[in-house]
Amino acid sequence: MPFFDTLSAHLQETLLHTGQQRLLQPGEVLIQLDACDSTLYLLQSGTLQVAANAGGLIAGISITAGEVVGEIAFLDNRPRTATVIASEP
């Protein structure tokens, strides 16, 4: 079950209005390996691919609508552990 679906309708609405929306095109990088920022992302639609991590390429890992990405840097305040790229708008 995607994280977003576990939240109450009120909390979902609050998050949608508190954060900023961003539209990515296929191939656009959302998160860059080793970047230093602590933004947490909640994917509303489309699909993201985890392209690489500190250990090398990761094949077949997709992030879909309702899932959270960027939680490691958000929680631990450390550099990004993977590159994440949009595969769909």
SEVEXSE-877794 format. One record per residue (C-alpha): residue number from 0; residue in one letter; x, y, z. Coordinates in steps of 0.2 Angstrom, whole numbers. Layout:
<sites>
<site num="NUM" residu="a" px="X" py="Y" pz="Z"/>
...
</sites>
This chain:
<sites>
<site num="0" residu="m" px="0" py="0" pz="0"/>
<site num="1" residu="p" px="8" py="17" pz="-5"/>
<site num="2" residu="f" px="12" py="28" pz="9"/>
<site num="3" residu="f" px="0" py="42" pz="4"/>
<site num="4" residu="d" px="-15" py="30" pz="4"/>
<site num="5" residu="t" px="-12" py="27" pz="23"/>
<site num="6" residu="l" px="-15" py="45" pz="27"/>
<site num="7" residu="s" px="-32" py="53" pz="31"/>
<site num="8" residu="a" px="-40" py="63" pz="17"/>
<site num="9" residu="h" px="-38" py="79" pz="28"/>
<site num="10" residu="l" px="-19" py="75" pz="30"/>
<site num="11" residu="q" px="-17" py="71" pz="11"/>
<site num="12" residu="e" px="-25" py="88" pz="7"/>
<site num="13" residu="t" px="-14" py="97" pz="19"/>
<site num="14" residu="l" px="2" py="89" pz="12"/>
<site num="15" residu="l" px="-4" py="94" pz="-6"/>
<site num="16" residu="h" px="-7" py="112" pz="-1"/>
<site num="17" residu="t" px="9" py="114" pz="10"/>
<site num="18" residu="g" px="22" py="107" pz="-2"/>
<site num="19" residu="q" px="26" py="112" pz="-20"/>
<site num="20" residu="q" px="21" py="103" pz="-35"/>
<site num="21" residu="r" px="34" py="99" pz="-49"/>
<site num="22" residu="l" px="31" py="92" pz="-66"/>
<site num="23" residu="l" px="45" py="81" pz="-73"/>
<site num="24" residu="q" px="47" py="76" pz="-91"/>
<site num="25" residu="p" px="54" py="58" pz="-95"/>
<site num="26" residu="g" px="73" py="58" pz="-92"/>
<site num="27" residu="e" px="73" py="73" pz="-80"/>
<site num="28" residu="v" px="83" py="70" pz="-64"/>
<site num="29" residu="l" px="73" py="72" pz="-48"/>
<site num="30" residu="i" px="87" py="67" pz="-36"/>
<site num="31" residu="q" px="106" py="66" pz="-40"/>
<site num="32" residu="l" px="117" py="54" pz="-31"/>
<site num="33" residu="d" px="128" py="63" pz="-18"/>
<site num="34" residu="a" px="118" py="79" pz="-19"/>
<site num="35" residu="c" px="116" py="88" pz="-2"/>
<site num="36" residu="d" px="98" py="93" pz="1"/>
<site num="37" residu="s" px="85" py="86" pz="12"/>
<site num="38" residu="t" px="69" py="87" pz="1"/>
<site num="39" residu="l" px="56" py="74" pz="4"/>
<site num="40" residu="y" px="45" py="69" pz="-12"/>
<site num="41" residu="l" px="28" py="62" pz="-13"/>
<site num="42" residu="l" px="24" py="56" pz="-30"/>
<site num="43" residu="q" px="7" py="60" pz="-35"/>
<site num="44" residu="s" px="7" py="52" pz="-53"/>
<site num="45" residu="g" px="19" py="45" pz="-65"/>
<site num="46" residu="t" px="34" py="34" pz="-62"/>
<site num="47" residu="l" px="52" py="37" pz="-56"/>
<site num="48" residu="q" px="66" py="25" pz="-59"/>
<site num="49" residu="v" px="81" py="23" pz="-47"/>
<site num="50" residu="a" px="95" py="24" pz="-60"/>
<site num="51" residu="a" px="110" py="22" pz="-49"/>
<site num="52" residu="n" px="116" py="22" pz="-31"/>
<site num="53" residu="a" px="133" py="22" pz="-22"/>
<site num="54" residu="g" px="136" py="4" pz="-26"/>
<site num="55" residu="g" px="132" py="6" pz="-45"/>
<site num="56" residu="l" px="117" py="3" pz="-56"/>
<site num="57" residu="i" px="100" py="-3" pz="-49"/>
<site num="58" residu="a" px="89" py="-11" pz="-62"/>
<site num="59" residu="g" px="71" py="-13" pz="-61"/>
<site num="60" residu="i" px="67" py="-2" pz="-46"/>
<site num="61" residu="s" px="52" py="9" pz="-49"/>
<site num="62" residu="i" px="43" py="22" pz="-38"/>
<site num="63" residu="t" px="25" py="24" pz="-42"/>
<site num="64" residu="a" px="11" py="36" pz="-37"/>
<site num="65" residu="g" px="8" py="37" pz="-19"/>
<site num="66" residu="e" px="25" py="32" pz="-14"/>
<site num="67" residu="v" px="38" py="43" pz="-5"/>
<site num="68" residu="v" px="56" py="46" pz="-11"/>
<site num="69" residu="g" px="71" py="55" pz="-3"/>
<site num="70" residu="e" px="67" py="49" pz="14"/>
<site num="71" residu="i" px="85" py="44" pz="19"/>
<site num="72" residu="a" px="92" py="62" pz="16"/>
<site num="73" residu="f" px="77" py="69" pz="24"/>
<site num="74" residu="l" px="78" py="59" pz="40"/>
<site num="75" residu="d" px="97" py="58" pz="41"/>
<site num="76" residu="n" px="103" py="74" pz="34"/>
<site num="77" residu="r" px="116" py="66" pz="23"/>
<site num="78" residu="p" px="120" py="66" pz="4"/>
<site num="79" residu="r" px="108" py="57" pz="-8"/>
<site num="80" residu="t" px="111" py="39" pz="-9"/>
<site num="81" residu="a" px="104" py="37" pz="-27"/>
<site num="82" residu="t" px="100" py="45" pz="-43"/>
<site num="83" residu="v" px="81" py="45" pz="-47"/>
<site num="84" residu="i" px="75" py="50" pz="-64"/>
<site num="85" residu="a" px="57" py="52" pz="-71"/>
<site num="86" residu="s" px="52" py="39" pz="-83"/>
<site num="87" residu="e" px="34" py="46" pz="-86"/>
<site num="88" residu="p" px="28" py="64" pz="-84"/>
</sites>
